[in-house]
């Protein structure tokens, strides 16, 4: 066979024979390149031409055929050149590789029969005409499959003919050789002689043939039916045949066949075991299976084995509104979480020659993908008509993701973003297995990592975008896609997604130091966050179910000023929070156990049965709030009795809970707090609370009291009642609350 490489520049003179059947124009320097992948047969040569993917070439346009060994592709265009420059093992690899490439194109064509990326024409292999060599491994296998499809009657007729009469008694030999007894005048022969069955060479050939088909089905994913119920060669026996015994045995029975069909079948089987044997096939036309844009097939392979189908992704997310299309997208466990919380993963496959670097336009485009995804998610969670429309059109798996959860630190979750190219080993293997530590060697990380920021040292910032670059074993994914086994693909998809997540986490661990921290009993976490938002923004994120546990990311830097700022921030946090030591927390880990060892005792996920309000202040009422409106939860406003006599941070007031008969039984959300004036010379200014969304408590909760009158006191329900009775002057007070981090 002739070998050409996709997009390689050849001198027109070197390929005028091999490319006789393909119309390719030469450039001004009289060079020619082809943009196809696949194979075709050209009667004018006559031989098959196989066009290999450019992935087999390195970035210097050389074919890597061994450790530190490369060959100029022009040296192996012809069969003579291949014999001279390629080892027997590498030639065997090329033959098998041809089958996998055929299968990828065939599977893609099966999934997308209307695709314009495939040129396809099968050759009639019967009738008179020119005879050509079809000695590629691919051609042999296709010929075997076609023979099986077209000759079922031949198999049935031969089997029926060979088995007819096997159980008939040979009476002449029985009478002359078997002892006879008379019973009631009737002779009885104890040892009748049947017709002797001779060695059946037809059936032996059938066993070999169907064993080959069984191997092809198992190894390459073909679906060729085997209708003859023979006991086939076991896998170990078949390996013996492949290693030389098959050729030897077929030579021994070569002259036992006389019909044209049997002779052709023998030739096909022999050619399989010795693909240098010249196989005669009748044809006078061209045949081909060519992909004119193999990058489309490569993208389909990667998406099938890694991503989620675009049909299952909401509009505007993968197929974005600005016309950009993300190659691969799926949702998986977030980098910051150890369970449940998911995030979008964005991938872009690059069908390049090995070791080719990514250009700046590709990097910029990938960042744009991520920005569009972030904005899409922000729009999804807007409380307006557009947000509600998007939710109604979005699948549950995608609409439950929130990149910026309701949290005081205003942090954004990390969106994993990556490029994916292919590699082929200098000693090609379809599965590289794992190393001693269990790492899958079919996926490699490049050192090329890109991080785009608006502000340094802010990992959890909307404008901080990262990009990883992976290489994946081209032979591995080609074979898996070609085999087309759903269970195998699903298992790999889950496996490789875990690899991607782990490798991004490892990259971040090399660039950032991560800490987990949670408030000490005397610390009000939200208040601290509000007060220190400028210091913490982009550095802190709360991905856990117990939202008072936070993650801190500080960039590893050689800048002395930035290091001092990081150390100062850590010291300040340690005054108010339990903070893990360097190296004791890994991104994506559950830090609760580590924090408990430091003295943290909370961290339980909130439920409706536990308190979620903390007393911030008491405010005197204008009138005793023991009214029907406050009792049944229909009050819309509340006016304070006088101007507060101590400073109150009104922005912290989130809930308003009136005392009804010495009990706190429910709370309103505070929509806004304003100022109103009354006709009172001493206290003309009053606070006006607008209220909504009354929630009645299931029981009287335990509150941590932080007001000046009773700082540090924690009361249970009976103590709260007693507290109110002992301080009757406060019976007309109303408690104002905010969301608490202390469950009392």
C-alpha positions as CSV (number, residue, x, y, z in Angstrom):
1,X,0.0,0.0,0.0
2,X,1.0,3.6,-0.5
3,X,1.1,5.9,2.6
4,X,0.4,9.6,2.5
5,X,0.0,11.9,5.6
6,X,-2.8,14.5,5.9
7,X,-1.7,18.1,5.2
8,X,2.0,17.2,4.8
9,X,3.7,19.1,2.0
10,X,5.0,16.8,-0.6
11,X,6.9,17.6,-3.8
12,X,4.4,17.0,-6.7
13,X,6.9,14.6,-8.4
14,X,7.0,12.4,-5.3
15,X,3.3,11.8,-5.1
16,X,2.2,11.9,-8.7
17,X,1.6,8.1,-8.6
18,X,0.0,7.8,-5.2
19,X,-2.3,10.8,-5.7
20,X,-3.2,9.9,-9.2
21,X,-6.8,9.3,-8.1
22,X,-7.3,12.5,-6.1
23,X,-7.6,15.9,-7.6
24,X,-5.2,18.1,-5.7
25,X,-3.7,21.3,-7.0
26,X,0.0,22.1,-6.5
27,X,1.1,25.4,-5.1
28,X,3.5,27.9,-6.7
29,X,6.4,25.8,-5.4
30,X,5.0,22.7,-6.9
31,X,4.1,21.2,-3.6
32,X,1.0,19.1,-2.9
33,X,-0.9,18.3,0.3
34,X,-4.2,16.4,0.9
35,X,-6.8,17.3,3.5
36,X,-8.4,13.9,3.7
37,X,-8.0,10.9,6.1
38,X,-8.9,7.4,5.1
39,X,-8.1,5.1,2.2
40,X,-8.9,4.6,-1.5
41,X,-8.0,2.1,-4.2
42,X,-6.7,3.4,-7.5
43,X,-6.7,0.9,-10.4
44,X,-4.1,2.9,-12.3
45,X,-1.4,2.1,-9.7
46,X,-2.9,-0.6,-8.9
47,X,-2.8,-0.5,-5.1
48,X,-4.5,1.0,-2.1
49,X,-3.5,4.4,-0.8
50,X,-3.9,5.0,2.9
51,X,-4.0,8.6,4.1
52,X,-2.9,8.8,7.8
53,X,-4.0,11.5,10.3
54,X,-1.5,14.3,10.9
55,X,-1.5,13.5,14.6
56,X,1.1,10.8,13.8
57,X,3.5,13.6,12.9
58,X,5.4,15.8,15.3
59,X,5.6,19.6,15.1
60,X,8.5,19.3,12.7
61,X,6.5,17.3,10.2
62,X,8.4,14.1,10.9
63,X,7.0,10.6,11.6
64,X,8.1,9.3,15.0
65,X,8.8,5.6,14.6
66,X,10.8,4.9,17.8
67,X,12.6,6.6,20.7
68,X,14.6,9.5,19.2
69,X,13.9,8.1,15.7
70,X,12.0,10.0,13.0
71,X,11.5,9.6,9.3
72,X,10.6,12.0,6.6
73,X,7.1,11.0,5.4
74,X,8.2,11.1,1.7
75,X,10.5,8.1,2.4
76,X,7.6,5.7,3.1
77,X,5.2,6.7,0.3
78,X,5.8,3.5,-1.6
79,X,5.7,-0.2,-0.4
80,X,9.4,-0.4,-1.2
81,X,10.1,2.6,1.0
82,X,8.1,1.1,3.9
83,X,10.1,-2.2,3.6
84,X,13.3,-0.2,3.7
85,X,12.6,2.3,6.5
86,X,10.0,0.8,8.7
87,X,10.3,-2.2,11.0
88,X,8.1,-5.2,10.7
89,X,6.4,-4.2,14.0
90,X,5.7,-0.7,12.8
91,X,4.3,-1.9,9.5
92,X,2.0,-4.2,11.5
93,X,0.9,-1.2,13.6
94,X,0.0,0.7,10.4
95,X,-2.2,-2.2,9.1
96,X,-4.2,-2.4,12.3
97,X,-4.4,1.3,12.7
98,X,-6.1,1.4,9.2
99,X,-8.9,-0.6,10.6
100,X,-9.5,1.7,13.6
101,X,-9.5,4.8,11.4
102,X,-12.0,3.0,9.1
103,X,-14.2,2.3,12.1
104,X,-14.1,5.9,13.4
105,X,-15.2,7.1,10.1
106,X,-17.9,4.4,9.8
107,X,-19.2,5.0,13.3
108,X,-19.4,8.8,12.7
109,X,-21.1,8.1,9.4
110,X,-23.6,5.9,11.2
111,X,-24.4,8.6,13.8
112,X,-24.5,11.4,11.2
113,X,-25.4,9.8,7.8
114,X,-26.2,13.3,6.3
115,X,-22.8,14.7,7.2
116,X,-20.9,16.3,4.3
117,X,-17.6,15.4,5.9
118,X,-17.5,11.9,4.5
119,X,-16.8,10.6,1.0
120,X,-17.9,7.0,0.8
121,X,-18.0,4.4,-2.0
122,X,-17.8,0.7,-1.6
123,X,-16.4,-1.5,-4.4
124,X,-18.2,-4.4,-6.0
125,X,-16.0,-7.4,-5.4
126,X,-17.4,-9.9,-7.9
127,X,-17.5,-10.2,-11.6
128,X,-14.8,-10.0,-14.2
129,X,-12.4,-7.2,-14.6
130,X,-9.0,-6.0,-13.6
131,X,-7.4,-7.8,-10.6
132,X,-5.7,-5.7,-8.0
133,X,-3.7,-6.3,-4.8
134,X,-5.8,-5.8,-1.6
135,X,-3.1,-6.6,0.9
136,X,-3.9,-4.1,3.6
137,X,-5.1,-5.4,6.8
138,X,-8.2,-3.2,6.4
139,X,-9.0,-4.6,2.9
140,X,-8.6,-8.2,4.2
141,X,-11.0,-7.7,7.1
142,X,-13.6,-5.9,4.9
143,X,-13.3,-8.8,2.3
144,X,-13.9,-11.4,5.1
145,X,-16.9,-9.5,6.3
146,X,-18.3,-9.1,2.8
147,X,-17.7,-12.8,2.1
148,X,-19.8,-13.7,5.2
149,X,-22.6,-11.4,4.1
150,X,-22.8,-12.7,0.5
151,X,-22.3,-16.5,1.0
152,X,-24.7,-17.7,3.6
153,X,-26.2,-20.2,1.1
154,X,-22.8,-21.6,0.4
155,X,-22.2,-22.3,4.1
156,X,-25.6,-23.9,4.6
157,X,-25.3,-26.1,1.5
158,X,-21.8,-27.3,2.4
159,X,-22.8,-28.1,6.0
160,X,-26.0,-29.9,4.9
161,X,-24.2,-31.9,2.3
162,X,-21.3,-33.0,4.6
163,X,-23.7,-34.1,7.3
164,X,-26.2,-36.0,5.1
165,X,-26.2,-39.8,5.6
166,X,-23.9,-39.9,8.6
167,X,-26.3,-42.1,10.7
168,X,-27.2,-44.6,8.0
169,X,-26.2,-48.3,8.6
170,X,-23.8,-50.0,6.2
171,X,-25.7,-53.4,6.0
172,X,-23.1,-55.1,3.8
173,X,-20.3,-54.4,6.3
174,X,-22.6,-55.0,9.3
175,X,-23.6,-58.5,8.1
176,X,-20.1,-59.5,7.2
177,X,-18.4,-58.2,10.4
178,X,-20.9,-58.1,13.2
179,X,-22.0,-61.0,15.5
180,X,-25.6,-62.0,15.0
181,X,-28.2,-63.4,17.4
182,X,-31.6,-64.8,16.6
183,X,-34.6,-63.7,18.7
184,X,-38.0,-65.1,17.7
185,X,-36.6,-65.8,14.3
186,X,-35.3,-62.2,13.8
187,X,-31.6,-61.6,13.5
188,X,-30.2,-59.0,15.9
189,X,-26.8,-57.3,15.2
190,X,-25.2,-56.0,18.4
191,X,-22.6,-53.9,16.6
192,X,-24.0,-52.2,13.5
193,X,-21.6,-50.3,11.3
194,X,-22.4,-46.7,10.4
195,X,-20.9,-44.8,7.5
196,X,-17.4,-43.7,8.6
197,X,-17.1,-40.0,8.8
198,X,-13.8,-38.8,7.2
199,X,-11.9,-35.7,8.2
200,X,-14.0,-32.7,7.0
201,X,-11.6,-30.0,5.7
202,X,-14.6,-27.8,4.7
203,X,-15.7,-27.5,8.3
204,X,-12.2,-26.9,9.6
205,X,-11.9,-24.0,7.2
206,X,-15.3,-22.7,8.4
207,X,-14.1,-22.9,12.0
208,X,-11.0,-20.9,11.2
209,X,-13.0,-18.4,9.2
210,X,-15.7,-17.8,11.8
211,X,-13.0,-17.6,14.5
212,X,-11.4,-14.8,12.6
213,X,-14.8,-13.0,12.4
214,X,-15.3,-13.6,16.1
215,X,-11.9,-12.0,16.8
216,X,-12.7,-9.0,14.5
217,X,-16.0,-8.5,16.4
218,X,-14.3,-8.6,19.8
219,X,-11.3,-6.6,18.9
220,X,-12.6,-3.9,16.6
221,X,-16.2,-3.6,17.4
222,X,-17.7,-4.9,14.2
223,X,-21.1,-6.5,14.4
224,X,-20.7,-9.3,11.8
225,X,-23.3,-12.1,12.5
226,X,-22.0,-15.7,12.9
227,X,-24.8,-17.9,12.0
228,X,-23.0,-21.3,12.0
229,X,-23.1,-23.1,15.4
230,X,-19.5,-24.3,15.4
231,X,-17.3,-24.6,18.4
232,X,-14.9,-21.7,17.6
233,X,-11.2,-21.4,18.6
234,X,-10.7,-20.1,22.1
235,X,-8.9,-16.7,22.4
236,X,-5.7,-18.5,23.5
237,X,-5.9,-20.9,20.6
238,X,-6.6,-18.1,18.2
239,X,-3.5,-16.3,19.4
240,X,-1.5,-19.4,18.5
241,X,-3.0,-19.2,15.0
242,X,-2.1,-15.5,14.7
243,X,1.5,-16.1,15.7
244,X,2.1,-18.5,12.8
245,X,0.2,-21.7,13.2
246,X,-2.7,-20.4,11.1
247,X,-0.5,-20.0,8.0
248,X,1.1,-23.4,8.6
249,X,-2.2,-25.2,9.0
250,X,-3.8,-23.5,6.0
251,X,-0.9,-24.5,3.8
252,X,-1.4,-28.2,4.9
253,X,-5.0,-28.2,3.8
254,X,-4.6,-25.9,0.8
255,X,-5.2,-28.5,-2.0
256,X,-8.3,-30.1,-0.3
257,X,-10.6,-27.5,-1.9
258,X,-11.9,-27.5,-5.4
259,X,-14.9,-25.1,-5.6
260,X,-14.3,-21.4,-6.4
261,X,-16.0,-20.3,-3.2
262,X,-13.9,-22.6,-1.0
263,X,-10.7,-21.5,-2.7
264,X,-11.6,-17.8,-2.3
265,X,-12.4,-18.4,1.4
266,X,-9.1,-20.1,1.9
267,X,-7.3,-17.2,0.3
268,X,-9.0,-14.7,2.5
269,X,-8.2,-16.6,5.7
270,X,-4.6,-17.1,4.6
271,X,-4.3,-13.4,3.8
272,X,-5.5,-12.5,7.2
273,X,-2.7,-14.5,8.8
274,X,-0.1,-13.3,6.4
275,X,-1.1,-9.9,5.1
276,X,1.8,-9.9,2.7
277,X,0.1,-12.6,0.7
278,X,-1.3,-11.2,-2.6
279,X,-5.0,-11.4,-2.5
280,X,-6.8,-11.3,-5.8
281,X,-10.0,-9.3,-6.0
282,X,-12.0,-8.5,-9.1
283,X,-12.7,-4.9,-9.8
284,X,-12.3,-2.2,-12.4
285,X,-13.5,0.8,-10.4
286,X,-12.3,2.9,-7.5
287,X,-13.3,2.5,-3.9
288,X,-12.8,4.9,-1.0
289,X,-13.8,5.9,2.5
290,X,-12.4,9.3,3.1
291,X,-13.0,12.0,5.7
292,X,-12.4,15.4,4.2
293,X,-12.4,17.1,7.6
294,X,-11.1,14.7,10.2
295,X,-11.0,17.4,12.8
296,X,-14.8,17.2,12.8
297,X,-14.6,13.5,13.5
298,X,-11.9,14.0,16.2
299,X,-14.2,16.6,17.9
300,X,-17.1,14.0,17.7
301,X,-14.8,11.3,19.2
302,X,-13.8,13.6,22.2
303,X,-17.4,14.8,22.8
304,X,-18.7,11.2,22.7
305,X,-16.1,10.1,25.3
306,X,-16.0,13.2,27.5
307,X,-18.9,15.7,27.0
308,X,-22.6,16.0,27.1
309,X,-24.5,16.1,23.9
310,X,-25.4,19.7,22.9
311,X,-29.0,18.5,22.5
312,X,-29.1,18.0,26.3
313,X,-27.6,21.4,27.1
314,X,-29.9,24.5,27.5
315,X,-29.9,27.0,24.7
316,X,-27.4,29.8,25.1
317,X,-25.0,27.8,27.2
318,X,-22.9,25.7,24.8
319,X,-24.3,27.2,21.6
320,X,-23.9,30.7,22.9
321,X,-26.0,33.8,21.9
322,X,-23.0,35.6,20.3
323,X,-22.6,32.8,17.8
324,X,-19.8,31.0,19.5
325,X,-20.0,27.2,20.0
326,X,-18.3,25.4,22.8
327,X,-16.8,22.1,21.6
328,X,-17.4,20.2,24.8
329,X,-19.4,21.0,27.9
330,X,-20.6,19.0,30.9
331,X,-21.4,19.4,34.6
332,X,-19.5,17.6,37.3
333,X,-18.4,18.0,40.9
334,X,-17.0,21.5,41.6
335,X,-13.3,21.9,42.3
336,X,-14.2,23.5,45.6
337,X,-16.7,20.8,46.8
338,X,-16.5,17.3,48.1
339,X,-20.1,16.3,47.4
340,X,-23.2,17.4,45.5
341,X,-22.2,20.9,44.4
342,X,-21.6,20.9,40.6
343,X,-20.2,23.4,38.1
344,X,-19.8,23.7,34.4
345,X,-16.7,22.2,32.7
346,X,-15.7,23.8,29.3
347,X,-13.4,22.0,26.8
348,X,-12.0,22.7,23.4
349,X,-10.5,19.9,21.3
350,X,-7.5,20.8,19.1
351,X,-6.8,18.5,16.2
352,X,-3.1,19.4,15.9
353,X,0.2,17.7,15.1
354,X,1.9,16.4,18.3
355,X,3.4,19.1,20.6
356,X,1.9,22.0,18.7
357,X,1.5,25.1,20.9
358,X,-1.8,26.9,21.3
359,X,-2.1,30.3,19.7
360,X,-3.3,33.5,21.5
361,X,-6.6,33.7,19.5
362,X,-7.6,30.2,20.8
363,X,-6.8,31.3,24.4
364,X,-8.8,34.5,24.0
365,X,-11.7,32.6,22.5
366,X,-11.7,30.1,25.3
367,X,-11.8,32.9,27.9
368,X,-14.8,34.3,26.1
369,X,-16.6,31.0,26.4
370,X,-16.2,31.1,30.2
371,X,-17.3,34.8,30.4
372,X,-20.5,33.9,28.5
373,X,-21.2,30.9,30.7
374,X,-20.8,33.1,33.9
375,X,-23.2,35.7,32.5
376,X,-25.7,33.1,31.4
377,X,-25.6,31.7,35.0
378,X,-26.1,35.2,36.5
379,X,-29.1,35.8,34.2
380,X,-30.5,32.4,35.2
381,X,-30.7,33.5,38.9
382,X,-32.1,36.9,38.3
383,X,-35.5,37.4,40.0
384,X,-37.2,38.7,36.9
385,X,-39.1,37.5,33.9
386,X,-36.0,36.6,31.9
387,X,-34.6,34.5,34.8
388,X,-37.9,32.7,35.2
389,X,-38.1,32.0,31.5
390,X,-34.6,30.6,31.5
391,X,-35.3,28.4,34.4
392,X,-38.4,27.0,32.7
393,X,-36.2,26.1,29.6
394,X,-33.3,24.7,31.5
395,X,-32.7,21.1,32.5
396,X,-32.6,20.5,36.2
397,X,-29.0,19.3,36.2
398,X,-27.9,22.7,34.7
399,X,-30.3,25.1,36.5
400,X,-29.4,23.9,40.0
401,X,-25.8,25.3,39.5
402,X,-25.2,28.7,41.1
403,X,-21.7,30.1,40.5
404,X,-22.1,32.8,43.1
405,X,-24.3,31.5,46.0
406,X,-25.9,33.8,48.5
407,X,-22.9,34.5,50.7
408,X,-21.4,37.5,52.5
409,X,-18.0,37.1,50.8
410,X,-19.4,37.6,47.2
411,X,-17.1,34.9,45.8
412,X,-17.5,33.1,42.5
413,X,-16.9,29.4,42.0
414,X,-14.1,28.3,39.7
415,X,-15.1,27.3,36.2
416,X,-12.7,24.5,34.9
417,X,-11.7,25.3,31.3
418,X,-9.3,23.2,29.2
419,X,-7.8,22.4,25.8
420,X,-7.5,18.8,24.6
421,X,-5.0,17.6,22.0
422,X,-3.7,14.2,21.0
423,X,-0.4,12.4,21.2
424,X,1.0,9.1,19.9
425,X,3.8,7.3,21.7
426,X,7.1,6.8,19.8
427,X,6.3,3.1,20.4
428,X,2.6,3.1,19.6
429,X,0.3,1.5,22.1
430,X,-3.5,1.6,22.2
431,X,-3.6,1.5,26.0
432,X,-0.7,2.9,28.1
433,X,-2.2,1.6,31.3
434,X,-1.4,3.2,34.7
435,X,1.8,3.9,36.6
436,X,2.9,2.6,40.0
437,X,0.7,5.2,41.7
438,X,-2.4,4.4,39.7
439,X,-2.3,7.4,37.4
440,X,-3.8,6.8,34.0
441,X,-1.0,7.3,31.4
442,X,-3.5,7.8,28.6
443,X,-4.0,11.4,29.8
444,X,-1.1,13.9,30.2
445,X,-1.1,17.5,31.5
446,X,1.0,20.0,29.6
447,X,3.0,22.6,31.4
448,X,1.1,25.3,29.5
449,X,-1.3,26.8,32.0
450,X,-3.1,30.1,31.5
451,X,-4.7,32.3,34.2
452,X,-6.3,35.6,33.3
453,X,-7.0,38.0,36.1
454,X,-8.2,41.6,36.6
455,X,-6.8,41.6,40.2
456,X,-4.0,39.5,41.5
457,X,-4.5,37.1,44.4
458,X,-8.3,36.7,43.7
459,X,-9.0,33.2,42.7
460,X,-12.7,33.3,43.5
461,X,-13.3,36.4,41.4
462,X,-15.6,36.7,38.4
463,X,-12.7,38.0,36.2
464,X,-10.3,35.2,37.2
465,X,-10.3,32.6,34.5
466,X,-8.0,29.6,34.1
467,X,-7.1,27.3,31.3
468,X,-5.5,23.8,31.4
469,X,-4.0,21.9,28.5
470,X,-4.3,18.1,28.3
471,X,-2.9,15.6,25.8
472,X,-4.8,12.3,25.3
473,X,-3.6,9.0,23.8
474,X,-5.0,9.3,20.2
475,X,-4.9,5.5,19.7
476,X,-6.8,4.9,22.9
477,X,-9.7,7.2,22.1
478,X,-9.9,6.1,18.5
479,X,-10.2,2.5,19.5
480,X,-12.8,3.2,22.1
481,X,-14.9,5.2,19.8
482,X,-14.5,2.7,17.0
483,X,-15.6,-0.2,19.3
484,X,-18.8,1.7,20.0
485,X,-19.6,-0.1,23.3
486,X,-21.9,2.1,25.4
487,X,-20.9,0.7,28.8
488,X,-17.2,1.0,28.0
489,X,-17.6,4.6,26.9
490,X,-19.7,5.5,29.9
491,X,-17.1,4.1,32.3
492,X,-14.3,6.0,30.6
493,X,-16.3,9.2,30.6
494,X,-16.8,9.1,34.4
495,X,-13.1,8.1,34.8
496,X,-11.6,10.9,32.6
497,X,-13.8,13.6,34.1
498,X,-12.4,12.7,37.5
499,X,-8.8,12.9,36.0
500,X,-9.5,16.4,34.6
501,X,-10.9,17.6,38.0
502,X,-7.9,16.2,39.9
503,X,-5.3,17.6,37.6
504,X,-6.8,21.1,37.7
505,X,-6.9,20.9,41.5
506,X,-3.2,19.9,41.5
507,X,-2.4,22.9,39.3
508,X,-4.2,25.2,41.6
509,X,-2.4,23.7,44.6
510,X,0.9,24.6,43.0
511,X,-0.1,28.2,42.6
512,X,-2.2,28.9,45.7
513,X,-2.2,28.0,49.4
514,X,-5.6,26.9,50.6
515,X,-7.0,27.2,54.1
516,X,-10.4,26.4,55.6
517,X,-11.7,28.5,58.5
518,X,-14.8,28.7,60.7
519,X,-15.9,31.3,63.3
520,X,-14.9,31.0,67.0
521,X,-17.9,31.2,69.5
522,X,-17.4,34.9,70.0
523,X,-17.3,35.7,66.3
524,X,-20.2,36.8,64.2
525,X,-19.0,35.6,60.7
526,X,-21.3,37.7,58.5
527,X,-20.5,40.9,60.4
528,X,-16.8,40.2,60.1
529,X,-17.2,39.6,56.3
530,X,-19.2,42.7,55.8
531,X,-16.6,44.8,57.7
532,X,-13.6,43.3,55.9
533,X,-15.2,42.8,52.4
534,X,-12.4,44.7,50.7
535,X,-9.7,42.6,52.2
536,X,-11.5,39.3,51.5
537,X,-13.3,39.7,48.2
538,X,-12.1,37.2,45.6
539,X,-10.0,35.3,48.3
540,X,-12.9,33.7,50.2
541,X,-15.6,31.3,49.0
542,X,-18.2,29.2,50.9
543,X,-18.9,26.0,49.0
544,X,-20.1,23.9,51.9
545,X,-23.6,23.1,53.1
546,X,-22.7,24.6,56.5
547,X,-22.2,28.1,55.1
548,X,-20.2,29.4,58.1
549,X,-17.2,27.3,56.9
550,X,-15.1,29.1,54.3
551,X,-12.2,28.5,51.9
552,X,-9.4,31.0,51.7
553,X,-7.1,31.0,48.7
554,X,-3.8,33.0,48.9
555,X,-1.5,33.1,45.9
556,X,2.0,31.8,46.2
557,X,4.1,34.9,45.4
558,X,7.7,36.1,45.5
559,X,6.6,39.7,45.9
560,X,7.5,40.7,49.5
561,X,4.7,43.2,49.9
562,X,2.0,40.7,48.7
563,X,3.5,38.0,51.1
564,X,3.3,40.4,54.0
565,X,-0.4,41.3,53.1
566,X,-1.2,37.6,53.0
567,X,0.4,37.0,56.4
568,X,-1.4,40.0,57.9
569,X,-4.7,38.7,56.7
570,X,-4.0,35.2,58.1
571,X,-3.2,36.7,61.5
572,X,-6.3,38.8,61.6
573,X,-8.5,35.8,60.6
574,X,-6.9,33.6,63.3
575,X,-8.0,36.1,66.0
576,X,-11.6,35.5,65.1
577,X,-11.7,32.1,63.3
578,X,-10.4,28.6,63.6
579,X,-8.0,28.4,60.6
580,X,-6.3,25.2,59.3
581,X,-2.6,25.0,59.1
582,X,-0.7,25.2,55.8
583,X,-1.0,21.8,54.0
584,X,-3.8,20.5,56.3
585,X,-6.6,21.4,53.8
586,X,-6.9,20.5,50.1
587,X,-9.3,22.1,47.7
588,X,-12.4,20.0,47.4
589,X,-11.9,18.3,50.8
590,X,-14.4,18.4,53.6
591,X,-12.6,20.4,56.4
592,X,-15.1,19.8,59.2
593,X,-13.1,17.1,61.0
594,X,-9.9,19.2,60.8
595,X,-11.7,22.3,62.1
596,X,-13.2,20.3,65.0
597,X,-9.7,19.3,66.0
598,X,-8.9,23.0,66.4
599,X,-12.0,23.6,68.6
600,X,-14.7,24.3,66.2
601,X,-18.0,22.7,67.4
602,X,-20.6,24.0,65.0
603,X,-20.8,23.3,61.3
604,X,-24.0,21.3,61.3
605,X,-26.2,21.9,58.3
606,X,-29.2,24.1,59.2
607,X,-32.7,22.8,59.3
608,X,-36.1,24.3,60.0
609,X,-36.0,22.8,63.5
610,X,-32.9,24.9,64.5
611,X,-32.7,28.6,65.1
612,X,-31.5,30.7,62.3
613,X,-32.0,34.2,63.8
614,X,-29.7,36.1,66.2
615,X,-30.8,39.1,68.3
616,X,-29.1,42.2,67.3
617,X,-31.0,45.0,69.1
618,X,-34.1,45.9,71.0
619,X,-36.1,48.8,69.9
620,X,-38.9,50.4,71.9
621,X,-42.3,50.2,70.2
622,X,-44.6,53.2,69.7
623,X,-47.4,51.1,71.1
624,X,-47.5,47.7,72.6
625,X,-47.3,45.4,69.5
626,X,-50.0,43.1,70.9
627,X,-52.3,43.7,68.0
628,X,-54.2,41.5,65.6
629,X,-52.0,42.4,62.7
630,X,-48.8,41.4,64.4
631,X,-50.5,38.2,65.8
632,X,-51.7,36.9,62.4
633,X,-48.6,38.1,60.5
634,X,-50.3,40.7,58.3
635,X,-48.5,43.8,59.6
636,X,-46.9,45.8,56.8
637,X,-45.0,48.5,58.8
638,X,-43.6,49.2,62.3
639,X,-42.7,52.6,63.7
640,X,-40.2,52.7,66.6
641,X,-41.3,54.3,69.9
642,X,-38.4,56.8,69.9
643,X,-35.1,57.5,68.3
644,X,-32.7,54.6,69.3
645,X,-30.4,55.7,72.1
646,X,-27.5,53.6,70.8
647,X,-25.9,53.1,67.5
648,X,-27.6,50.4,65.3
649,X,-26.2,49.1,62.0
650,X,-29.4,49.2,60.1
651,X,-28.0,47.3,57.2
652,X,-27.5,44.3,59.4
653,X,-31.2,44.2,60.4
654,X,-32.7,41.4,58.2
655,X,-35.6,40.2,60.4
656,X,-38.1,41.8,62.7
657,X,-39.7,39.8,65.5
658,X,-42.4,41.3,67.8
659,X,-43.0,40.1,71.4
660,X,-46.5,38.9,71.7
661,X,-47.5,38.2,75.3
662,X,-43.9,37.6,76.4
663,X,-43.3,35.3,73.5
664,X,-41.4,35.5,70.2
665,X,-43.4,33.3,67.9
666,X,-42.5,34.6,64.4
667,X,-40.6,37.1,62.4
668,X,-41.0,39.3,59.3
669,X,-38.4,40.0,56.7
670,X,-37.3,43.7,56.8
671,X,-37.8,45.1,53.3
672,X,-36.3,48.5,54.1
673,X,-35.7,50.8,57.0
674,X,-36.4,54.5,56.7
675,X,-36.9,57.6,58.9
676,X,-40.2,59.3,59.7
677,X,-41.1,62.3,61.9
678,X,-43.8,62.7,64.4
679,X,-45.2,65.5,66.6
680,X,-43.0,64.8,69.6
681,X,-40.6,67.7,70.7
682,X,-38.3,65.3,72.5
683,X,-38.2,62.4,70.0
684,X,-39.4,63.7,66.6
685,X,-37.4,61.2,64.5
686,X,-38.6,57.6,64.4
687,X,-37.5,54.5,62.5
688,X,-40.0,53.1,59.9
689,X,-39.7,49.4,59.1
690,X,-41.4,48.0,56.0
691,X,-42.2,44.4,56.5
692,X,-43.1,41.3,54.4
693,X,-43.0,37.5,54.3
694,X,-44.0,36.7,57.9
695,X,-42.7,33.3,59.0
696,X,-44.2,31.6,62.1
697,X,-41.8,29.6,64.2
698,X,-42.7,25.9,65.0
699,X,-41.5,26.5,68.5
700,X,-39.7,29.1,70.6
701,X,-36.1,29.0,69.5
702,X,-32.9,29.6,71.5
703,X,-31.4,32.9,70.7
704,X,-27.9,34.3,71.3
705,X,-28.5,37.8,72.7
706,X,-25.9,40.4,71.5
707,X,-27.6,43.6,72.6
708,X,-25.9,46.0,75.0
709,X,-28.3,45.3,77.8
710,X,-27.5,41.6,78.0
711,X,-24.3,41.0,76.1
712,X,-23.1,37.4,76.0
713,X,-26.3,35.9,77.5
714,X,-27.7,32.8,75.9
715,X,-31.3,32.0,76.8
716,X,-33.4,28.9,76.4
717,X,-37.2,29.4,76.0
718,X,-38.0,29.3,79.7
719,X,-35.1,31.7,80.5
720,X,-36.3,34.1,77.8
721,X,-39.8,34.2,79.3
722,X,-38.3,34.8,82.8
723,X,-36.0,37.5,81.3
724,X,-39.0,39.3,80.0
725,X,-40.9,39.0,83.2
726,X,-38.0,40.4,85.3
727,X,-37.7,43.4,83.0
728,X,-41.2,44.6,82.5
729,X,-40.0,47.8,81.0
730,X,-38.8,45.9,78.1
731,X,-42.1,44.3,77.4
732,X,-42.9,47.0,74.9
733,X,-39.7,46.4,73.1
734,X,-39.4,44.6,69.8
735,X,-36.5,42.4,68.8
736,X,-34.8,43.0,65.5
737,X,-32.8,40.1,64.1
738,X,-30.5,39.0,61.3
739,X,-29.4,35.6,60.0
740,X,-27.3,34.0,62.6
741,X,-24.3,31.7,62.5
742,X,-24.9,30.6,66.1
743,X,-27.5,28.0,66.9
744,X,-27.3,28.6,70.6
